[in-house]
Amino acid sequence: MTPVHQACVEFAISLLDQKVLRTEYDCALTCAMAALGVQSDGRWKATDTYSPVLSEVVKIARFMVVHKATEIATERYDHSRHTFLFILDVARIRLTLEKFKSLDRRRHDAPDDRVGCPEMVERLMNRFMIRGTNGPMQRILDMRGRCMQYNKKRTTEGRIDWVGDRVLYKDLGFDMGQLRGMVRDLIRQTRRILIEDLLLLPQTAAVVIGFTELREL
């Protein structure tokens, strides 16, 4: 990862780690999510188009948390390893261990250098990625939940249209000939998997399936 990419990750983590002091819009990420909810014509996006945006932000944020946790755990492991090698070189293992023990007793709230990646992911998740953390992610999760509940209660506008024998779905379009070709290719691939991968027979083998004799178990 380049220094620019690393700086972007650190900036994103700092945005997620902000806390609400007065209003929710004190957090820059909350303002950015509000801007993403506005269409080009100035109106608010519908819940069925805005909820995927929220889900994408949540998923990317989780990837960043895993990356940050891996980085922290790796740095602590390398630091502990180099420290241990240095202790071996100066032949003061016992004295150093006693010093660390006394330091841990005085600073029992200090982070543990032996924490691995899963534990670090859990710490970061509990810090700013779940509800109850008083941060921007809490608002994003709440908004996504409300959007999903609203989508379940209403009928979504149809997206399929017909022009002659051509079917249109969003930006895609195909006619009945293309649909039949797709079904033929699907049958051909299914037959190949059944004969070669499941029955371990050559593809040219004649296989007769008695569908009338099949029984549901």
LOMI-447718 format. One line per 8 residues: their letters; for each residue y, x, z of N, C-alpha, C, CB. Coordinates in steps of 0.001 Angstrom, whole numbers, plus 524288, in hexadecimal, padded with zeros to 5 digits. Glycine has a CB too. Layout:
# residues N
a> Y X Z Y X Z Y X Z Y X Z ~ ...
END
This chain:
# residues 217
mtpvhqac> 7FB57 80351 80000 80000 80000 80000 804DC 80376 80000 80005 7FC3F 804CF ~ 80888 8023B 7FC81 80D4D 8054C 7FC11 810EF 80430 800A9 81012 80423 7F6E2 ~ 814B7 807A8 801AB 8187C 80696 805F0 81B7E 80189 8052C 81C56 80B0D 8066A ~ 81C97 80025 80043 81F65 7FB3D 7FF49 81C0B 7F691 800E0 820F5 7FACC 7F978 ~ 816FF 7F6AA 7FF61 81378 7F271 800E0 812E5 7F222 806CA 80E1F 7F331 7FE53 ~ 81284 7F6A3 80949 81204 7F6B8 80EF6 816DB 7F47B 8118C 81109 7FC44 810E4 ~ 81B6F 7F5BE 80F72 82046 7F39D 81199 82082 7EDAB 810ED 82505 7F62E 80EF9 ~ 81E7B 7EBB4 80C8D 81E61 7E611 80BAA 81ACD 7E35A 80F95 81C9B 7E4DE 80613
vefaisll> 8164E 7E5C0 810BC 812C2 7E37E 81491 81548 7E366 819F7 80D9C 7E68F 814B9 ~ 817C8 7E7B1 81B6E 81A62 7E7E3 8208A 81EB2 7E3C7 820E8 81CAD 7ED5C 82186 ~ 82192 7E30F 81C97 825BA 7DF1C 81C97 8237B 7D9A4 81D1E 828FE 7DF7F 81797 ~ 81F25 7D892 81A5E 81CAA 7D374 81ABA 81A9A 7D270 8203B 8183A 7D306 816C1 ~ 81838 7D664 822AB 8164B 7D5C4 82800 81ACB 7D4B3 82BC1 81343 7DAA6 829B9 ~ 81F38 7D75B 82AED 823C3 7D66A 82E55 825DB 7D0E4 82DB8 8281C 7DA58 82D26 ~ 8258B 7CEB1 828F9 82737 7C946 82835 8238B 7C585 82B0A 8276F 7C7F0 82255 ~ 81E76 7C697 82AD8 81AB5 7C33D 82D82 81B35 7C39D 83367 81535 7C4A3 82BE0
dqkvlrte> 81D04 7C812 8355D 81D35 7C90E 83AFA 82250 7C744 83D75 81C6B 7CECA 83C06 ~ 825B7 7C4C7 83A7E 82A93 7C2CF 83CBC 82988 7BE30 84060 82E5F 7C134 83863 ~ 82CF1 7BD70 84424 82C82 7B924 847D9 83148 7B59B 84768 82BEC 7BB38 84D7B ~ 8306E 7B096 84855 834AE 7ACC9 8482F 837D4 7AD3D 84D36 8328E 7A721 84774 ~ 83CE6 7AE51 84CB7 84045 7AED1 85147 8436E 7A9D9 85236 843ED 7B376 850A1 ~ 845EE 7A7D8 84E1D 848F1 7A302 84E9F 846BD 79EB8 84B1E 84EB4 7A3FD 84D4B ~ 846AA 79FBB 8460D 84480 79BF8 8425C 84059 79EA6 83F11 848D7 7999C 83ED9 ~ 83D20 79B87 83C7A 838F7 79DBC 8393F 83B17 7A0D3 834AB 83570 79975 83745
ydcaltca> 83FDF 79F8D 83306 84228 7A23E 82E87 844A7 7A767 83002 84627 79ECD 82BEE ~ 843EF 7A926 834E1 84551 7AE7E 83638 8418E 7B25A 833AF 84558 7AF37 83C24 ~ 83CE8 7B083 8323B 838EE 7B3D5 82FC6 839BA 7B3D5 829DC 83350 7B1ED 8312E ~ 839DE 7B87D 8279B 83AC6 7B8F1 821F9 8365F 7B679 81ED4 83B61 7BEA9 82070 ~ 83189 7B6CD 820BF 82D22 7B495 81DD8 82D81 7AEA5 81D96 827F2 7B634 8205D ~ 82F7F 7AC33 821A1 83036 7A683 8218F 8342C 7A4F5 81D6E 831F8 7A485 826F2 ~ 8385E 7A7E3 81D05 83C4A 7A6C9 818F9 83A02 7A793 81381 84122 7AA4E 819B8 ~ 836DE 7ABA6 812E0 83477 7ACA1 80DCB 830B8 7A840 80C4D 83195 7B1DC 80DD5
maalgvqs> 82DAB 7A63F 8100E 82A14 7A1F9 80EE6 82D0A 79D04 80D87 82674 7A0FC 81387 ~ 8318D 79C2E 80FF7 834C4 797A7 80E8F 836C6 79824 808FB 8395F 79711 8125D ~ 8383C 79CE7 80769 83A19 79DB9 80210 835AE 79CDF 7FE20 83C62 7A344 80175 ~ 830DF 79E65 7FF85 82C71 79D8D 7FBFE 82B0C 797CA 7FB74 827B6 7A091 7FDEA ~ 82CEF 79497 7FEFF 82BD4 78EFE 7FEB9 82FA3 78BF4 7FB53 82BDA 78CBE 80415 ~ 83350 78EA2 7F8C5 83737 78C11 7F57B 835D3 78CED 7EFC3 83CCA 78E29 7F6AB ~ 8360E 788BF 7ECA9 834F8 78921 7E70F 839C1 78B12 7E424 83339 783D4 7E4DD ~ 83900 78C31 7DF2D 83D5A 78E2A 7DC01 841AC 78A1E 7DB55 83B61 78FDC 7D6AB
dgrwkatd> 8404E 78514 7DBC4 8444D 78104 7DB3A 846FB 77FBF 7E062 841E4 77C1B 7D8FF ~ 845C0 782B2 7E490 84853 781EA 7E997 8458B 77E27 7ED35 84DAF 78007 7E8B8 ~ 84169 77B99 7EB76 83E81 7780A 7EED1 83A26 77AE2 7F1A1 83C4B 77387 7EBA8 ~ 8384B 77868 7F5E5 83402 77ABA 7F8DC 82EE3 77A18 7F5E3 83398 77838 7FE55 ~ 82B73 77DEB 7F658 82652 77D90 7F3F5 8230C 7796A 7F6B2 8238F 782DE 7F41E ~ 81F7C 77708 7F3C8 81BDF 77343 7F61A 817F2 7761F 7F98D 81902 77012 7F1CD ~ 8159C 77337 7FD22 811F9 775A2 800D3 80D32 777F1 7FE24 81040 771AC 804D7 ~ 80B79 7758D 7F9D3 806CA 7779D 7F72F 807DB 77CAB 7F445 804A6 77397 7F367
tyspvlse> 80CCA 77DDC 7F308 80E20 782D2 7F086 81030 786D6 7F470 8122C 781EA 7EC41 ~ 81220 78501 7F8EA 81439 788A0 7FCD3 80FFD 78ABF 80072 8186C 785EF 8000A ~ 80C00 78792 80196 807DB 78965 8051E 804E3 78E1A 802E8 80407 784F4 80637 ~ 803CE 78E76 7FDBB 8015A 7934A 7FBC7 804B6 7981F 7FC94 80020 792BB 7F60B ~ 809E0 79782 7FC47 80D60 79BF5 7FD46 80CCA 79DCC 802EB 81325 79A74 7FC24 ~ 80C98 79A24 80687 80BE7 79B89 80C04 806A8 79E3E 80CE3 80C4F 796AA 80F78 ~ 8028C 79C39 80A69 7FD61 79E93 80B05 7FD44 7A421 808D5 7F93C 79B36 8084D ~ 7FFEF 7A50B 80475 8001B 7AA48 80234 802DB 7AE16 805E1 802DF 7AA2E 7FCE1
vvkiarfm> 80716 7AC63 80855 809E5 7AFCA 80BFA 80674 7B113 810AB 80F0A 7AD30 80DCB ~ 803B2 7AD2F 812B1 80040 7AE14 8172D 7FBEB 7B1F0 815C2 7FDDC 7A8DE 81916 ~ 7F998 7B147 81123 7F54A 7B4B7 80F92 7F72B 7BA4D 80ED8 7F2C1 7B2BF 80A86 ~ 7FBAC 7BB0A 80C42 7FDBF 7C049 80B74 7FF30 7C2C8 810AC 80287 7C020 807D2 ~ 80162 7BFA8 81437 802BE 7C1BD 8195F 7FDE9 7C396 81C4A 8059C 7BD9B 81C99 ~ 7F99D 7C0CF 81BCC 7F4C3 7C276 81E66 7F2BA 7C794 81C16 7F08D 7BE2B 81DED ~ 7F31E 7C82E 816EE 7F18E 7CD24 8148F 7F4DE 7D1A4 816AA 7F206 7CCD9 80E93 ~ 7F9ED 7D0B7 8173E 7FD63 7D4CA 81943 7FC16 7D626 81EE5 80311 7D312 818DA
vvhkatei> 7FAAC 7D23F 821F3 7F934 7D342 82765 7F450 7D6A7 827A4 7F84A 7CE14 82A59 ~ 7F07F 7D578 8245B 7EBBE 7D8A2 8243F 7ECFD 7DE3D 82299 7E7AE 7D637 82083 ~ 7F05A 7DED7 81EB6 7F1DE 7E418 81CFD 7F4AA 7E6FD 8215E 7F565 7E3CE 8181A ~ 7F845 7E472 8240A 7FB28 7E6F0 82848 7F780 7E860 82CC2 7FF88 7E356 82A40 ~ 7F3E0 7E4F6 82E18 7F031 7E61C 8324E 7ECBE 7EABF 830E8 7ECD1 7E152 8337F ~ 7EAFE 7EAFD 82C08 7E7CD 7EF67 82A4F 7EAE0 7F47B 82A9E 7E5D7 7EE85 824B8 ~ 7EFC7 7F438 8291D 7F311 7F8E4 8294A 7F3E3 7FAC4 82EE5 7F85A 7F7CD 826B5 ~ 7F502 7F723 83275 7F5DC 7F89D 837EC 7F0E9 7FADF 83A4C 7F7B3 7F3E7 83B1E
aterydhs> 7EC80 7F845 83950 7E794 7FA2A 83B7D 7E634 7FF87 83953 7E32B 7F64E 83A58 ~ 7E740 80084 83454 7E619 805A1 831FB 7E992 809DB 83447 7E6CB 8056E 82C08 ~ 7EE9D 808A4 834F1 7F230 80C77 83735 7F099 80DD0 83CC8 7F7CC 80A67 8371C ~ 7EF0E 809EC 83FD4 7ED78 80AFD 84538 7E86E 80E1A 84569 7ECD2 805E8 8483F ~ 7E4E5 80CFC 841D3 7E004 80FEE 841B0 7E109 815A6 84051 7DC35 80D7F 83DBD ~ 7E449 8168F 83C61 7E582 81BEF 83AD6 7E852 81EC9 83F37 7E8DA 81BFF 835DC ~ 7EBF2 81C07 841D7 7EED6 81E7B 8461E 7EB20 81FE7 84A98 7F338 81ACF 8481A ~ 7E78E 81C61 84BE1 7E3D4 81D70 85015 7E03A 821F2 84E9F 7E09B 81889 85153
rhtflfil> 7DE9C 8222A 849B7 7DB1F 8265D 84800 7DDD2 82BA0 84843 7D932 82559 84275 ~ 7E2B8 82BEA 8466A 7E592 830D9 84695 7E6AC 8327D 84C2F 7EAAC 83069 84388 ~ 7E7D6 82EBF 84F79 7E8C3 82FF7 854FE 7E3D6 8322D 85783 7EA97 82B0E 857F8 ~ 7DF5A 82FC6 8563B 7DA77 831A4 8587C 7D93C 83730 856A8 7D5FB 82DF5 8570D ~ 7DA1F 83854 851AE 7D929 83D95 84FBB 7DCC7 8418A 85241 7D9CA 83DBC 849DC ~ 7E195 83FF7 8533B 7E53B 8437E 855D8 7E378 844A0 85B6B 7EABF 84129 855DB ~ 7E176 84096 85E1A 7DF8E 8415C 86371 7DAFF 84523 86388 7DDEF 83C25 865E1 ~ 7D785 844A9 85FAC 7D322 84840 85F62 7D4FF 84DDF 85E90 7CF70 846A2 85AFE
dvarirlt> 7D901 84E90 85B67 7DAE5 853D1 85A41 7DD29 85671 85F16 7DEFB 853A0 855F5 ~ 7DFE4 85390 8625D 7E260 855EA 866F6 7DED1 855D1 86BB9 7E772 8531A 86837 ~ 7DA10 8539E 86B2E 7D61D 853B6 86F56 7D821 8514C 87461 7D458 8594B 8705D ~ 7DAC3 84CE8 87404 7DCA7 84A32 878B1 7DAFA 8447D 87891 7E2AA 84A9D 87920 ~ 7D61E 84383 8776A 7D43C 83E2F 876BE 7D4A5 83B25 87BD4 7CE97 83E30 874CA ~ 7D2A4 83D5E 8800B 7D282 83A7D 884F6 7D7F4 8394E 886F4 7CF82 83D88 8890A ~ 7DB61 83D16 886C9 7E0AB 83C35 888AA 7E376 83821 8856B 7E3BA 84142 888A2 ~ 7E2A9 83847 88048 7E542 83488 87CD7 7E337 82F04 87DB5 7E484 8361A 87723
lekfksld> 7DE0E 82E7B 87E7B 7DBDA 82951 87F7F 7DDF2 82704 88491 7D5EB 8299D 87FB4 ~ 7DE64 82A36 88898 7E090 8284E 88D8A 7E647 826B3 88CDF 7E015 82C86 891D2 ~ 7E8F6 82998 889AA 7EE6B 82834 888AD 7EED2 82306 885CF 7F121 82C7D 88588 ~ 7EB60 82231 881EE 7EB6C 81D44 87F0C 7E9F0 818B6 88293 7E7B2 81D8B 87A61 ~ 7E629 81993 88611 7E492 81564 889A1 7E907 813C9 88D34 7DFE1 81719 88CE4 ~ 7EBC3 817A6 88F51 7F02C 81663 892BF 7F48A 813C1 88FB1 7F23D 81B57 89571 ~ 7F53B 8156B 88ACE 7F93E 812F2 88787 7F7DA 80D4E 8865C 7F9F3 815F8 88269 ~ 7F2C3 80C3E 8856E 7F116 806E5 88473 7F1B6 80383 88945 7EB75 806CD 882A2
rrrhdapd> 7F0F5 805C4 88DEA 7F1AB 802B1 892AD 7F759 8014A 89383 7EF9D 805A5 89763 ~ 7FAE3 804DD 891FB 80076 803C0 892A9 8028D 80034 88E65 80392 808CC 892C0 ~ 8001D 8008D 889BC 8020B 7FD7A 88541 7FD92 7FA2F 88321 80455 8011C 880DC ~ 7FBBC 7F6A1 8865C 7F740 7F36F 884D1 7F897 7EF81 88099 7F516 7F09C 8897D ~ 7FDAD 7EE93 87FB2 7FF37 7EAEF 87B98 8000C 7EDA5 8765B 80426 7E819 87D2A ~ 7FF59 7F2B6 87620 80032 7F593 87141 7FBDE 7F449 86D63 8006E 7FB88 87243 ~ 7FCF3 7F467 8684A 7F8E2 7F334 8646C 7F48A 7F73B 8648F 7FB38 7F2F0 85EED ~ 7EFCF 7F581 86398 7EB3C 7F8D4 863A8 7EA97 7FB6C 85E5A 7E655 7F5B2 8651B
drvgcpem> 7EA57 800BB 85E4F 7E9C9 80390 85963 7E46C 802C9 856FA 7EAC8 80956 85A39 ~ 7E0B7 800D7 85A0A 7DB73 80037 85808 7DA9B 7FADF 85593 7D78B 80112 85C57 ~ 7DEAF 7F7C7 85520 7DE2A 7F298 852D6 7DCEA 7F31D 84D09 7E335 7EF57 853AA ~ 7D8E1 7F04C 84B46 7D758 7F076 845D5 7DA48 7EC84 8428C 7D19A 7EF8C 8455A ~ 7D8E1 7EC57 83D90 7DB9A 7E8E8 839E6 7DAFA 7E31B 83B43 7D99E 7E9E2 83466 ~ 7D63F 7E122 83C84 7D5D4 7DB86 83DD9 7D92A 7D9FC 8427D 7D035 7DA20 83EFD ~ 7D938 7DD53 8468E 7DC6E 7DC0F 84B1B 7E23D 7DC30 849CB 7DB47 7DFD7 84F8F ~ 7E3D0 7DFDA 8466B 7E94B 7E021 844E7 7EADC 7DB73 84195 7EA5E 7E52D 841F3
verlmnrf> 7E751 7D99F 83E26 7E86D 7D4DB 83B26 7E937 7D03E 83ECE 7E3F7 7D3AF 83742 ~ 7E5EC 7CFD7 842C1 7E670 7CB88 8467E 7EB97 7CBD5 84971 7E1E2 7CB93 84A5B ~ 7ED37 7D088 84AE3 7F235 7D121 84DA9 7F6CC 7CF77 84A3A 7F2F2 7D6D4 84F72 ~ 7F6C2 7D13B 84558 7FB0B 7CFCB 841D8 7FB00 7C9F8 840A4 7FAB8 7D2EC 83CC5 ~ 7F663 7C7B3 83FEE 7F608 7C216 83EE7 7F82E 7BEF9 84386 7F051 7C080 83DC9 ~ 7F6B9 7C073 84836 7F8A0 7BDB9 84CDB 7FE69 7BEAC 84DC9 7F58B 7BF69 8519E ~ 8006D 7C2CF 84B7D 805EA 7C432 84C53 809A2 7C0EE 8490A 806BF 7C9E7 84B22 ~ 80832 7BFF1 84400 80BFA 7BD18 840C1 80982 7B9F2 83C59 80FCF 7C0DB 83E77
mirgtngp> 8044A 7B92F 83C3E 801DB 7B68F 837D6 7FF66 7B14E 8392A 7FDD5 7BA02 8358E ~ 8000C 7AF67 83DDF 7FDB4 7AA75 83F6D 801DB 7A6EF 841C2 7F938 7AB55 84357 ~ 8006D 7A207 84284 80403 79E61 84506 804DB 79FDF 84ABC 801ED 798C3 844A0 ~ 8099A 79EC7 84C94 80AE1 7A012 851F3 80D5B 7A563 852A4 80624 79FC9 8552A ~ 80E58 7A837 84E58 810A8 7AD6A 84EB3 81697 7AD55 84E24 80E55 7B0EB 84A94 ~ 818DD 7A8B3 84D38 81E86 7A818 84CE6 820D8 7AB93 848A5 82109 7A958 85229 ~ 81E4C 7AB82 8441B 8202F 7AEA3 83FC1 82005 7AB99 83AAC 81D01 7B398 83F40 ~ 82142 7AE27 8364C 82165 7AB67 83142 81C08 7A975 82F7F 823A2 7AEF6 82D1D
mqrildmr> 817D1 7AC3C 830DB 812A2 7AA8A 82F2F 81127 7A557 831B1 80E8F 7AEB2 83086 ~ 81303 7A46A 83666 811F0 79F66 838EB 81449 79AEC 835C3 8141B 79F5A 83E88 ~ 8190C 79B96 833DB 81B81 79780 830AD 818B0 796DD 82B76 8214E 798C5 82FBD ~ 81701 79B2E 82912 8143D 79ADC 82416 80F20 797E1 824BF 81330 7A05B 821E1 ~ 80C3E 7990A 828D6 80751 7964A 829CE 8083D 79082 82AE2 80469 798C8 82E66 ~ 80C5D 78F50 82DCA 80D96 789CD 82EEA 80F13 786E2 829EE 81210 78967 832F0 ~ 8123A 78956 826A2 813C8 786D0 821BB 80F1E 78601 81E2C 817EF 78A0E 81EEF ~ 80BB3 789D1 81DD6 80715 78940 81A8A 8038D 784EA 81C8E 80410 78E67 81A45
grcmqynk> 802FF 7847A 821A8 7FFD6 78043 823D8 8021D 77AE7 822AD 7FF4C 780F5 829AD ~ 8074A 77A6A 8231F 809C4 77560 821EB 80948 7740A 81C1E 80F8F 77576 82383 ~ 809D7 777F5 818C2 80945 776FF 81320 803BF 77523 811D1 80A8E 77BFB 81000 ~ 7FFD5 77792 81427 7FA70 7760C 81314 7F94C 77094 81513 7F6A9 779ED 81588 ~ 7FB53 76F38 819A6 7FA85 769F1 81BAE 7FD22 765E2 81833 7FC9F 76984 82142 ~ 801CB 76725 81646 80482 76378 812DF 801B4 762DB 80DAB 80A1B 7653E 811F7 ~ 7FF98 76731 80B9B 7FCC9 766EC 8069C 7F7E3 76394 80703 7FB55 76C65 804C3 ~ 7F55E 7638F 80B8D 7F09F 7606E 80C3B 7F1CD 75A97 80C77 7EDC7 76217 8112D
krttegri> 7F686 7592A 80DCA 7F7E1 753AC 80E88 7FA14 7511A 809A0 7FBC4 7532D 812E5 ~ 7FB26 75421 8059A 7FD78 751D3 800EC 7FA5E 75349 7FC11 80328 75394 80055 ~ 7FB11 7504D 7F7FC 7F865 75137 7F30A 7FB6D 75530 7EFD7 7F7BA 74C13 7EFF7 ~ 7F8BD 7592A 7EE23 7FB3D 75D42 7EB11 7FC05 75B72 7E56B 7F7F6 76250 7EB38 ~ 80059 75CEE 7E329 80184 75B8F 7DDBA 7FD76 75DE2 7DA15 80702 75D72 7DC2F ~ 7FBC1 75AD1 7D640 7F7C9 75CA9 7D292 7F9AA 7612F 7CF41 7F617 75845 7CF13 ~ 7F623 764C1 7CE1D 7F778 76960 7CB0B 7F46E 769AB 7C5E6 7F674 76E40 7CE3C ~ 7F0E9 765F8 7C4F7 7EDB2 7660B 7C03C 7EFE8 76226 7BC53 7E7E2 764C2 7C181
dwvgdrvl> 7F065 763C8 7B777 7F282 7606C 7B35C 7EF33 7611B 7AE77 7F85E 761B6 7B23B ~ 7EF39 75D18 7AB2B 7EC37 75D1C 7A64C 7EFF8 75CB5 7A1BC 7E82C 7588F 7A62C ~ 7EF1B 75FF3 79DAC 7F1E3 75F94 798BD 7EDB7 75F8D 7947C 7F5EF 76438 797FF ~ 7EC3F 75AF8 792AB 7E7E7 75A83 78F0E 7E2D0 75BDE 791D2 7E8B9 75E0E 78A47 ~ 7DFEC 75FAB 78FC1 7DB2D 76176 7926B 7DC1C 76684 7956D 7D6C4 7623E 78E7A ~ 7E102 767CC 7965A 7E26B 76C95 79921 7E3F7 76B41 79EC1 7E6F2 76F79 79649 ~ 7E1BE 76E25 7A27A 7E2D0 76D5D 7A808 7E6C1 77175 7A9C8 7DDB2 76DB1 7AB5A ~ 7EACA 76FBF 7AC8F 7EED6 77338 7AE8E 7EEB6 7732B 7B47B 7F44A 7719B 7AC85
ykdlgfdm> 7EE7D 777D4 7B6D8 7EEB8 77856 7BC8D 7F27E 77CBA 7BDDB 7E92B 7796C 7BEF3 ~ 7F70E 77B55 7C001 7FB38 77F0F 7C11F 7FC91 781FB 7BC17 7F992 782F2 7C58A ~ 7FBB7 78729 7BC0C 7FCEF 78A4D 7B765 7F832 78B3D 7B3F4 7FF3B 78F7E 7B901 ~ 7F3CB 788C1 7B53C 7EEF9 7898B 7B249 7EDF9 784E6 7AEBC 7EA50 78A65 7B5FD ~ 7EB3A 785E4 7AA73 7E9D2 781BB 7A6D6 7E4F3 7831D 7A3C9 7EE4B 7809B 7A31E ~ 7E18E 77F5D 7A304 7DCCC 78049 79FEF 7DB10 77B11 79DB3 7D853 782D8 7A355 ~ 7D85D 77B5D 7993B 7D65F 776A3 796C2 7D0A3 775EC 79833 7D70F 776E2 790BE ~ 7CE42 771AA 79652 7C8E5 7706C 797D5 7C508 77457 79589 7C77B 76AE4 79614
gqlrgmvr> 7C63B 7768E 790F8 7C2CD 77A86 78EBF 7C295 77F59 79244 7C4A7 77C0C 7893E ~ 7C716 7810D 7943C 7C72A 7857D 797CC 7C456 78432 79CE9 7CCCE 78725 798EA ~ 7C4D6 77F67 79ECB 7C21F 77DD0 7A391 7BC37 77DF8 7A2C5 7C3D9 7784C 7A53E ~ 7BA64 77BF8 79E43 7B4C4 77C2E 79D34 7B2D9 781D5 79CC4 7B37C 7792D 79827 ~ 7B5F7 7853B 79A61 7B47D 78AB7 79A12 7B42D 78D3E 79F78 7B85B 78DAA 796AD ~ 7B7D0 78BD1 7A2E7 7B7B4 78DEC 7A834 7B2C5 78C23 7AB0C 7BC9D 78C3C 7AB41 ~ 7B147 7872C 7AA50 7AC8B 7852B 7ACD6 7A7BD 787E5 7AAB0 7AC10 77F3A 7AC12 ~ 7A790 788E5 7A582 7A31E 78BA6 7A336 7A2A8 7912D 7A565 7A3A3 78BD4 79D3F
dlirqtrr> 7A71B 793DD 7A5E9 7A6FC 79922 7A81E 7A52C 7990C 7ADD1 7AC68 79BAE 7A7B8 ~ 7A6D6 79509 7B0B3 7A530 79495 7B627 79F4E 793B0 7B68C 7A823 79020 7B8DD ~ 79D32 7905D 7B31C 79788 78F66 7B311 79499 7945A 7B1A0 79625 78AFA 7AF36 ~ 796AE 79746 7ADCC 79419 79C19 7AC24 79403 7A01C 7B08C 796D8 79E62 7A756 ~ 7985E 7A0B9 7B34E 79893 7A471 7B799 79511 7A2B9 7BC1E 79E31 7A51A 7B97D ~ 794F1 79DA3 7BD24 7918B 79BAA 7C14C 78BD3 79C8F 7BFFF 79289 795DB 7C23B ~ 78A6B 79BB8 7BB24 784FC 79C9C 7B981 78385 7A263 7B9F5 78429 79AB7 7B3D7 ~ 7871B 7A5CB 7B877 785FD 7AB64 7B8E6 78519 7ACFA 7BE92 78A76 7AE99 7B68F
iliedlll> 7887A 7AB0D 7C218 787E3 7AC5C 7C7A2 782BE 7AA36 7C9C1 78C87 7AA32 7CAD4 ~ 78155 7A575 7C81D 77C7C 7A313 7C9FB 777B4 7A627 7C82E 77C18 79D6D 7C817 ~ 777A0 7A7C1 7C324 77302 7AA50 7C100 772BB 7B009 7C29E 772FB 7A9E1 7BB12 ~ 77709 7B2EB 7C1EF 776E9 7B891 7C2C8 77778 7BA0C 7C88B 77B33 7BB27 7BFA7 ~ 77B23 7B7AD 7CB43 77C41 7B95A 7D09D 778D4 7B69E 7D4A6 781EF 7B860 7D1DF ~ 77787 7B1AB 7D3AF 77480 7AEBF 7D78A 76E9F 7AF1F 7D688 7762F 7A90C 7D78A ~ 76D04 7AE05 7D1A4 76776 7AE2D 7D054 765A7 7B391 7CE95 7664E 7AA42 7CC1A ~ 76955 7B732 7CD9C 76809 7BC87 7CBF8 764B9 7BC9B 7C6FE 76526 7BF5E 7D059
lpqtaavv> 76637 7B94F 7C34C 76388 7B8FD 7BE4B 76738 7BABF 7B9F7 76188 7B35F 7BD43 ~ 76521 7BC40 7B56F 76898 7BD7A 7B109 76B75 7B89D 7AF33 7657D 7BFE0 7AC7E ~ 77007 7B96C 7ACFF 7734E 7B501 7AB75 770C8 7B1BC 7A729 7789D 7B6F1 7A9A5 ~ 76D49 7B415 7A426 76ABC 7B134 79FE3 76618 7ADFB 7A1C9 768EF 7B4FB 79BAB ~ 764E8 7AE3D 7A6D4 76066 7AB5D 7A8D8 7616E 7A585 7A891 75F28 7AD03 7AE83 ~ 75D62 7A28D 7A736 75DC3 79CDA 7A6E5 75CBB 79A90 7AC4E 759D4 79A98 7A2C9 ~ 760C0 79858 7AE85 76058 7961A 7B3C4 7612E 79045 7B361 7645C 7989D 7B797 ~ 75D6B 78D4F 7B54B 75DBE 7879E 7B544 75E57 785C7 7BAEB 758CC 7851A 7B29D
igftelre> 76287 782FE 7BBE8 76398 7810A 7C12C 7627E 77B33 7C148 76959 78234 7C2DB ~ 75EE3 77996 7C49B 75DB3 77408 7C518 76177 77152 7C8C4 75826 77343 7C6FC ~ 765DE 76FAE 7C6B9 769DC 76D4B 7CA04 767D9 76836 7CC7E 76ED5 76C38 7C6CF ~ 76462 7657D 7C9D1 76265 7608B 7CC08 75ED7 7615F 7D0AE 75F7C 75D7D 7C7E9 ~ 75CC3 76639 7D12D 75949 76755 7D584 75C08 769D4 7DA33 754FD 76AD1 7D3B5 ~ 7610D 76AE0 7D99B 763F5 76D39 7DDE4 764D4 7693C 7E231 76930 76F69 7DBF8 ~ 76484 76AFE 7E70C 76567 767AC 7EB97 76951 76A4A 7EF40 76035 76688 7EE7B ~ 76CAB 76741 7F173 7707B 7694A 7F51C 76DCC 76A67 7FA5A 77516 76565 7F5CD
l> 76EC5 76F10 7FC74 76C62 770A0 80169 76FE3 76F00 805FA 76B66 7769A 80186
END
